[in-house]
Amino acid sequence: MAARARVAAVSGATDQDDEDLERAEGDAAFVLSLRARGVRDTAILRALERVPRALFAKGGHRALARRDVALPIACGATMTAPTTIAAMLLALEVAPGARVLEIGTGSGYATALLAQLGAAEIVSLERYATLAEDAAGLLCDWPVIAVRHADGLAPLAGEGGFDRILVNGGVGAIPEHWTRALAPGGRLAAPLAAPTGNRLVVVERGEGGLRETLGPPLRLPALVPGRAGIL
């Protein structure tokens, strides 16, 4: 340590410089590991690099934030593994300026990635008040994000015109009120229950109506209806 301090003094570097360098190296290694697992989209990789996952992890689990694993958070929920989030964001095709509805805020990590990708407005619904409050606090630097304590499976009260809808939990079928909330040209991405497990489904609203496309398997817990009354 003494030798390192002497080198820093001679070079003009500080402990903060060392921390920033270590963080940058860790972020770069994180992105390279995701590329090795098949994440290729440049914009998504850049967002994953710039939004620190550790910020949204809890306690001792922060040390695992740069690994491609789901992490436990409050209320018995989990933070989705990065490659799973990347697959959903790739299918969603978030364009700068998009108006986005997110079902299941969770930790707020995916919400921050949506903002980093250029969404102009994000309405994020979370059934647990604890998670909604925690996420809102972490996301306060993104003025485009509004986190609400609400039942994401319930019909939306007068809301619609969303360019994109991201669903962070498995469903047995896509509720009709979700597809009604899509703007023309809009797109929804969700894990859809199948006999062999959840699969990614993309629903697009085109001139000829709705079109569904099934994608790869996704490991995500099922969405729970209702707004939690205690947690």
ABEGO torsion letter per residue (X at the ends): XAAAAAAAAAAGBBAAAAAAAAAAAAAAAAAAAAAAAGBABAAAAAAAAABBAAAABBEAAAAAAABBBBBBBBGGBBBBBAAAAAAAAAAAGBBBGBBBBBBGAEAGAAAAAAAAAGBABBBBBBABAAAAAAAAAAAAABAABBBBBBBAABBBBGBBGBABBBBBEBBABBBAAAAAABBBGBBBBBBBBBAAEBBBBBBBBBAAEBBBBBBBBBBBBBBBBEBBAAX
